[in-house]
Amino acid sequence: MFALAATSIAAQHAQPWVASWGSSQMAPWGTEPLTAKAFDGAMVHERVRLSVGGDHLRITVDNTFGATPLVLRSVKLSLKQTGVEKTAMFAGSAAIEVPAGAKLISDAMDVKVAALSDLDVTLQIDKAPGVATYHSGARATTTIDSPEPKAPKTLPRWYFLSAVEVSGQPAAATVVALGDSITDGHGATTDGNDRWTDVLARKLQSSKSTSGLGVVNEGIGGNGILRQFIGPSALARFDRDVLSIDGAKYLIFFEGINDIGSLDRLEVHPQADHDALVAQLKLAMTQMVWRAHSHGLKVFGATITPFLGSDYYHPSVTTEGDRTKLNAWIRTSGVFDGVIDFDAVVRDPAHPDHMLPAYDGGDHLHPGPAGYKAMGESIDLRLFEDRKK
């Protein structure tokens, strides 16, 4: 027993790992249809789209927000394209107990996976904690076979799963996208994998010089940089959702629209409050760039897209001024290692404070699939050419 565990642990350190898929974890908020009771004895079937391929595979089961252990009878994996099926082992055991507030990485599996392939993961749960660790904006269909008769059968969520890593490809690395709902993919097609990060993943695979790069989407819909709107703030989750990701070499930071939009959403504030907010956002972004640099990551700042006309935030001229000031700073401050100008990509040239109608998902805040396609394809792959040096 001890020899088997020691061998498994040693194998983990024999290969360099890079994240091929990942998702930012959160606790349920608002009205969620599933209670903890629905997970006890349930089979949870979920699918993720990998970005970069490799010769070995491992997954991370996550109980970050649980106050009691997550008890699993098994975790089964299936690769749709090849028909390969595996049971994930944890130090040689199929059944595991993930402690409260913790996560566990599976043993390495000798499974060859292709880039852009689909991985099905089935969790057989014996006992779940009172608070589920999950990602609400999966834009992917998860099926729940639960003994609880009133539990929904399908939901667009990912539960208790935070990473899939691969190894075996030379010069492999990962691009982390940290953001809010526009990174999470609000307005994207369910099960369509057409967020801007998915478009970037396909673009990276189309070039031999960047085919070793994976993309991990760490967006949370409704997320803020400074405050906890939905999910922990970007500052609060930075270590877990960026710095702890295996193989991370690049960070695309694309957040701030919720901080800017929320200031005057319910009442108008004086100009001094707007100036203070912009200053706080600059400070927070600078702090995160410093922290990323100390871990060897390059950081690309993405400009904030226009949202005048949004019914949710009903931004004013003053709010638009905050956005343009922050975008000017992102472009010219020199804090970032490079700039990805999403604002320039999606804005209407005739009305630059509005999104181009062809790219607007309908709420004047989030792009639709055409907008996400334009955003992903606009990213210059030369940003990532230094990784082999």
N, C-alpha and C positions, 0 to 999 in steps of 0.2 A: 504493500500500500504506500509506504513512504518512498520507496524507490520509484514507483510510477509517478507520484506527485513531483518528485525532484526532477525526473526526466522532463515532465511537461513544463515545469518552470524554466528549466535550462533552455528548452527549445524556444521559449518566448524571446529570449535574449540573443538567439543565434541569427535572427533575421531583422533587418530594418523594416519597420512598419510605416505605412502611410494610410491616412483615412481616405477611403473611396466613397463613403457616404456618411453623413452625420446629421443630427438634428438637435436643436437646442431644447433642453428639457425645462418643464414648467409644472406648476401645480394647477389643478383645475380652478377656473375662475368663473364667476357668473353662474348661469344655470347650465350645468352639464347633465346630459341624459343618463350617464352611467354612474351608479353608486358603487361603493367598494364591494357590496354584497354580490353584484353582478359578475365580478371577476373570480370569486371563489369557485373552484371546480370548472372554470371556463377554458375553452380553447380559443386563443386569439391568433387569427391569421392575418399577417400584414405583409405588404410588398414594398421594397425599396429599389430604386434605380441606382446602380453603381456608376461611378464615373471612370476611374482608372482600373485597369486589370492587373492581375498578378498570378503567381503560382501557389500562393498560400492565402488562407482566409481566416479571420477571427472576428467575433462580434462582441459588443458590450451590452450587458443587461443592466438596467439602471433603476435604482430605487432612491434617487437623490432626495425626493420630497416625502418619502414614506417615513412614518414614525414607528413602524413595526416592520419585521422582515417580510420580504417577498419570497414565497416558497414556490418553487417550480419543480414539477415532476420531470419535465424535459423541454428542450428547445431544439426544434427540428428545422433544417434548412433545405431548400430546394432551389436549384437553378433552372429557371424555365427553359432557357435556350438549349441546355444540354441534357436535362432530365436527371442530373446528379442529385442525390439526396444524402444528407448527412445528419447525424445527431451531434449537436455541439456538446463537448465535454469540458468540464471545469476541474482541472487537476485529476482527470480520469473518471470523473463522476458525471452522469447525465442529470441527476437530480441535484438541485442547489438551493441554498437559502441566501438571498442577498440581504445583508444587514440593513437596518434603517439608516438612511442618509448616505448609502454607499452604492458602488457599482462594481460589477465583476466582469473581467475579460475572459473569454473562452480560451481553451487550448488552441494552438495552431492546427489548422486542418489542411492537409495536402490536397487542395482543390484548386484547379486552374480555372480562373474566371476571366472572361473577356471584358474589355471596357464597354460601358453603356449597356451592361446586361442587367436583367431583373432577378432579384433574389427574394424568394418567399421565406418568411420566418414564421414558425408556429410555436407559440408559447402555450404549454399546458400548465395551467396555474392550479396549485393546490389551495394556497391561501394568499390573499392580497392585503396590503396595508390599507388603512382607512383613507389615505390620500394617494391617488395614483400619480406616478411620474409619467408624463406624456408630452406629446406635442400636438397642439390643437389644430394647426394649419397644415396638415399633411398634404392636402390636395391629392390624396390617394385613399382608396377604399380599403378599410380594415373590416374583416368579418369576425363577429364574436359569437361563438357557440356557448351559451351560458345556461346553467340550470335555472337561473332567475327568469321566469316566464315573461316578465314585462321588459326585460332588457332589449334594447335595439339590436338588430341583427347585423347592421352595417353602419359604420361611422367613418368620416374622413379624418381619422386620428392615427397617430403612432403611439403605442403604449409600451413602456418599460424597455425601450430599445433606443440607444443613443449613438451607436457607431458601428460601422463595418470597415475593417481594415484589411489591406492586402500587403503582400511582400513578394519580392522576387524579380521586380523590374528595375533595371539600373537607372540611376539618376531620377528616381521617382520622388515626387513631393506633392504637397497639397496647397490649393488656394482656398482660403477660408473667406466666406462672405458673411459679414456681420451686419445685420440690418433689421428693418421693421417689416410691415406687411408687403411692401413693394419687393423686398427680397424673399419673404416667405411665399409670395405668389398669389396674393389676393387678386381674383379675376382671371387666374390661369385656369386651364382645363383640368378637371378632376381626372386623374390617371393619365393625363396627357403629357406630363413632363415637359411643359413649355414655359416654365419660369425663365427669367433671364439667366439664372445660374445654370439651368439645364442647357440653354442655348450655348453658353460659354463652354460647358463640358464637352458638347459635341464639336465646337470649333477647335478646342484644344486637341481633340483626338484626330481632327482632320489634317493636322500638321505633324510631320515626323519629329520636328524639333520640340514640340510641346506634348506629345502623346503620353509622356510619363507623368503628366500632371493630373491630379484629381481635383474635384471641386466639392467642398462641403458647405451646405447652406445652413447658416446659423441665424436665420431670420426669425423673428417673432412678430406676428401681427399685433399692432397696437403698442409696440415696444417704444420706450423712450431712452434717451441717453442719460438724463439726469434723474428722472423720477421713475418709480415703478407704476406704470400704467397697466400693461398686461405683461406678465412675466417679470423677472428681475430686470432692472435697468441694464443698459449696455455696460456701464461702469461696474455694476455689481457682478455681472456674469462673465466679465472679460477673461478671467483666469480659466474658468471652466469651459467656456465656449470658443476660446481662441488659443490661449497659451498651452492648454493641456492636450491639444489635438496632435496626434502623432503625424510626423512628416510635414507639419505646417511650415511653409516658407514664405508665403505671401498672404496678405490680408487686404481685402477690399472692404473699406469702411463706408457704409452707405446708410446713414441714419440721421435723424434730426427733425423730420417733418412733423412728428407728433409733439415734440417739445415746442416747436414754433407755433403749430396750429392750436395747441391747447391753451396758450396764454390768454387769448381773447375769446375763447370759444363761448364762455358763459357771461363774461362782462369785459368791458373795455378797460385797458390799463394805460397809465401814462407812458410817454416815450421813455422815461428813465427806466421803467421796468423792462421794456423791450431791449434797450441797450444793455441792461444787466444780463438778460437772458442770453443774448448773442455772445457776450463776454464769457459767461459761464460755459457755453457750448464750445467755444474756442479752447478754453482751459481743459475741459474734459477730453476733447479730441486729442489735444497735445499730450495729455497724460497717457492716453491709450497708445499713441504712437511711441512714446518713450518706452512704455512697458513692452510693446511688441519688439522694438529695436533691441532691448536688452536680452531678448530670447532669439535673436537672429532673424526676425521676420522683416520683410519689406512691406510697407503700408502704402496702399493707393487710396487716396480720398476720392469719393464719388460725389459729385455735386447733387444738391437736392432738387428734385423735379418740381415743376410748377403745379399749383393746386388752387388757383383762383377759380371761383365758381363752385367749390366743394360745398355741398349741402350740410356736411357733417361739421366742418370747421368754419364755414362761411368767412374765409380770411378777408381781412381789410387791406387797404393800401399800406398800412403800417406793418401788418403781418408779412406782406409781400416784400417790404423793405428789409425785414429781418432775414428773409430767405436770400435775397440778392446780396446783402452784406456778407452773410456766411459763405455763400458760394464764391464771392470775390476773394475771401480769405483762403478758402480751400484751394483756389486756383493759383494764388500768388504768394502765399505766406512762406512757402518752402518747407513747411513742417512735414509734408508728406513726401514719399519717395517718387510719387507720380500722381497724376490726376486722371480720372475717368469721368468725362463730362456728360453724364446722363441728362443733365438739364438741357444742354445743347442738342442732344439727340431727339428728345421727345417734345420740346416746346414748339408752339405754333409761331413761325417766323413773323406772321402778321400781328400776333398778340402773344408776346413772349412770356407773359404772366399766366398764360393758359397752356394746357397740353394740346398738342395737335389732335384734332378730332379723330383722325384715322388711328391714332394710338391710344385714345381714351377708352378705358374700360366701361365708361358710362356714368361714373360718379365724379368725374373731374379731379380725382385724387389718385386713383390706381390705373395703371396701364392695363390694356387687354392683351391677349396673346400677340397681336401684331406689334404692340409697343414693347413687350418683353423681348420679342425676336430682334427688334431694332437695337435695343439696349445691349443684349448679349453679343450680337454681331459687331457692335461698334468697338468692342474692347480690342485694343492693339496687342497682339500676341508678343510683340517685341518687349513688352513689360516683363516677360518671364524668361528672357533669353540668357540671363546671367547664372542660372542655377547650376550649370555644369562647370563653372569657372572655379 
